[in-house]
Amino acid sequence: MKKILYIVSVLALCTTSAFAFDHIKNVKEFEEVTKKGNVIVDFYASWCEPCKEMSKNLHALKVDEKKVKIYKVNIEKSRDVLAKYGTPQVPALLYMHDGKILDGYIGLKSIKQLKKDIKNYFFSKK
């Protein structure tokens, strides 16, 4: 039984990492990946439990990467990005279109809230 649990755990870990979002490491990279299209940037920390839940919720969205890109910024490793665009509070999201910040949010969002945000920020007719 222990071997089965171990194998299942390893497979789950591999599957999760296969669908991981790209991580932004510095300001230059941030500006490059956010300059075109619809982008959500997730600011997180490895020790933050709500951040882990936010990551699960973002993965559960299964967004079309051609329509919305999702990137992650580790606030412990990307201090220059944090200084220019982020907040020391996590989890935090930035909603961006063609390099412009549309809105930001601090705190955990449910899958339902994230879907509503994506529709409102990126696909509503204004």
N, C-alpha and C positions, 0 to 999 in steps of 0.2 A: 504494500500500500504506500509506503514511504517513497519508493521508486516512482510510482505513478504520479504522486503529488509533485515530486521533484521535476519530472519530465513535463508535466502540465505547466508548472511555474516557469520553466525555461522557455517553453514554446510561447507562453503568454508574453514574456519579456521580449522575445525576438519579434513577435508580431507587433507589439506596441512600438518598438523602435523602428520597424519598417515603415510605419506611418507617421514618423516624427516630423515636426515642422522644422524648417531651416532656422538656424540661430544667427542673429545679427551680432557681430563682434565689435564693430566700431562705427563711428559717425559716418565715415565715408561709405561704408557698406549700407548703413541705414538709409542714407540719402539716395543711394543707387537703387535699392530694391523697392523703395516707396515712391519713386518719382513718376511711375506710370501705373494706372489702374486703381482698383479697389483693394485696400490693404488693411488688415487688422494686425496690430502689433501688441503682443502679450508680454508685459513686464512681469517677471517672476523671480523668486528666490528658491533655492533648493530646500531650505528648511521650512518653507511656508506651506502648511497643509491646505488652506484655501486655494493656493496656486496650483496644487496638484489636482484639486477638484475642477478648477477652471480649465486646466489642460485636458482633462477627461471630457469636459463639456465641449470644448473646441473640436476635439477629435470626433465626438459623436455627431457633430454637425454635418460632416461629410460634404463640405462645400465643393463646388466645381472650381478647381484651381485656375481655370481660365477666366472666371468671373470675379473671384475673391481670393487673394493670397493671404495666408496667415504666417506671421513670423514671430519668433520669440526672442526676448532679450533677458539674459540673466543679469540682474542688477549687481550681483557680486563680481562678475567678470567683465562687464562692459560699462565701466564707470564713465567714460566719455559720452556714451549714448545717454546714460542716465542723467548726466549733468545737463545735457542740451535738450533732451526730449522727455525725460521720464520723471518719475516721482519716487521718493524713498518708500512709499507705501505700496504694498502689493497684496493681492494681484491688482494689476492696472491694465487697461486697454486703451489703445489709440485707434480711432477709426480715421482712415486717410483715403483721399482720392487725388490721384495725380500729384502727389507730393504735398498736398495741403491737408492740414489737420482739420477734420470735420468736428470731432468731439473726442473727449476722453472720459474714462470711467474708472473709479477706484472701488474695488470690492468684487465679490463673487457674483457671477451672472449664471442663471440657469440656461439650459439649452433653449427653452422657449423664449427667454429674453434675448438671447444671442440671435436667434432666427428673426425676431422682430426688429432688432437693431440692423441686421444685414439688409432686411427689406427696406426699412426706413432710410438708412444712410446711403445705400447703393442702388436701390431699384425702385424707389418711389418717384412718381412723376411730380416735378415741382413747377 
